[in-house]
Structure formats: structure tokens, C-alpha cells
Amino acid sequence: MVAPVATGGGPQFWRQTVKTYSMKLAEIDKEWLVIDATGVPLGRLATQVSSVLRGKHKPTYTPHLDMGDNVIVINAADIVLTGLKSEKKTYQTYSGYSKGRKVIPIQKMIEKHPEHVVTHAVWGMMPKGKLGRKLMTNLRVYQGTDHPHTAQKPRVYDLPKIK
């Protein structure tokens, strides 16, 4: 709708109103994607996975809805750490008791639970709250190449090459 707007004695300016389209829950189309983590730096993998989980790669992205696809990350044990992270990065937990602090080096975590390393990195890039927790349920991380989601017919998602 076009409506003339008079401004203090000067010429009339024409303003056109355009409504912003907001996606409905019933219109959301989810897909299953497989991402191979072999030789990919952990941070670059986490940023791409979090972007796909949020749905930012779609033109219909709506910030307050679960728009993203289901992501399967395979070969989590083959991620790469850049710089001195392999020597200096640690994970800390605290039980609440005195002397209850545990510090685990990242190399030990990659050997024992590489899924946790990738999941923890992706969670650090997601919104904190109800929506972030809901989006994280769409992420599946596996140590090797095998996964039980072949019935969903996942499509291979190639990560963009960054120099």
C-alpha cells in the first residue's frame, strides 16, 4: 500500500510499507546432513555445524524458530587442532566438593571421547537457553564412519574450503 506522507510544508514523500515474512512451524522443511570431520580444524567445524543447526544457510532463516537441519558428524576422532591447543587446552569439571576439580587435557579427551569435544565446541557457539538446547538435539556426533541414521537418507554436506 502506498500512502502519501506530508512533511512540514515541503514536497510529499511516498512511503511503501512491506511486511516482513515470518516462517510458520508447519512450513519448516528439515533435512539430514552428514559432515565428515576428517582433517578439519575443530573451530571451523564447530562454526559450520552451528550455522547449519540454526538454519542460517537457508533463505527463510527465522531467529526464534528451530529452522536448522539434523546434522550427523562422522570421524570426530580425526579432527585437527591448530596452534598450541593440543598441548595447552584443557577441560575442567568441578564436583562442588573441596579438591573436586578435574582438569583433563584435550588430547586425552580426543582419545577417550572425541564426540564430547565436538559437541562441546558446537554448544559454545549456540544460543544459550531453550532454543539452544532444542537445537542441540539435532546434532549427532560419531567417532568413526558408521552411524545408525541411514534410514533418514542423509545428504553429504561439503564444508566450504577456507584458506
Buried (B, 14 or more C-beta within 10 A) or exposed (E): EEEEEEEEEEEEEEEEEEEEEEBEEEEBEEBBBBBBBEEBBBBBBBBBBBBBBBBEBBEEBBEEBBBBBBBBBBBBBBBBBEEEBEEEBEBEEEEEEEEEEEEBBBBEBBEEBBBBBBBBBBBEBBBEEEBBEBBBEBBBBBBEEEBEEEEEEBEEBEBEEEE
